[in-house]
Amino acid sequence: MCYNLRSLIDLVNIQVELSALPELTELRKSQVRAQLALERATESLSEKIVESMTGSNKMADIKSASDLIALAESMKIDSGQAKEKLSVIINAELESILLKYQKA
């Protein structure tokens, strides 16, 4: 009798979870949309702050450097000769940007 009662309770719990699934899915979609909007707003605000502090020329170099650094970081999971060649290119470009502003 206890085993049947436990099975019945489990079935009721599953039914409750399934009936709430559409609301939970909609809530999760809403959370993802809100998080995406916040990420975009943060990115836009960061770009405007950098531009106001550095001007548009330096901002392009900062963006280029950050893209190169992100690429270099992502390469940590890759391997082979291609990684070495890309690493040389990335380091050369970063060095070029650094030298450009050390002279200024």
N, C-alpha and C positions, 0 to 999 in steps of 0.2 A: 504494500500500500504506500509506503514512504517513497519507494522508487518511482511509482507512477505519479505521485504528487510532485516530486522533483522534476520529472520529465514535463509535466504540465506547466510548472512554473517556468522552466526553460523555454518552452514554446511560447508562453505569454510574453516573456522578455524579448524573444526574437521578434515577435509580432510588433511589440512596441518600438523596437529599434528600426524595423522596416517601415513602420508608419511615419516615423520621424525623419527618415532618410532624405526626402525631398527638401524639408526645411533646413536640415544640416548641410546639404549640398548647396543650397542657395546662400546660406550664411557663409560658407567657405568661399564661394565665388565672390561674394561681396567683400570679404576680407582680402582676397587676392587683388581685386580691383582697387581697393583702398590702399593697399601696400604698393601697388604699381604707381598709383597717382602720387603717393608720398615720395617714392624713389625718383620719379620724374621731376617733381618740384624741388627736391633736394639737389638733383643734378643741375637743374636750371639755375637755382640760386647760387650754387657753388661756382658755376661758370661766370655768372654776373659779378660775383665778388672778386674772382680772380681777374676778370677783365677790368674791373674798376681799379684794382690795385696795381695791375701790371701794364695795361694797355693792350691793344689788339695784337700787336706783333709778338710780344712776349707770350701772350695767351696761346697763340698757335704753336710756339715752341714748347710751352708747358704741356699742351695737349699731346703733341708729338712725342715728347719724352715720356709722358705717362702711358701712352699707348705702347711705346717700345718696352717700357718696364713691365707692363702687363703681359706683353708677348713673351718677354724673357722669363717671367714667372711661370707662364703656362707651359713653357718648354721643359720645365723640370720633370714633367711626366713623359716626355719624348726621349728618343735615343737615336744614335747613329751620326753619320757624317753631316746630314742636313742640319742637325742641331748645332754642330760646330760652326758651319758656314753662317747660319742665321745669327748665332751668337756674336761672331766677328762683325757682321753688318750692324747689329743692334748696338754693340759697344762703340763702334766707330761713329755712328750717328749721335749717340749720347755724348761722346767726347766732343764732337763738333759743336753741339749745343752748349756744352759747358764752356768750351774755349771762347765761344762767341760772347758769352756774358762775363767771363773773367777779364777780357780786354776792356769791356765797357766801364 
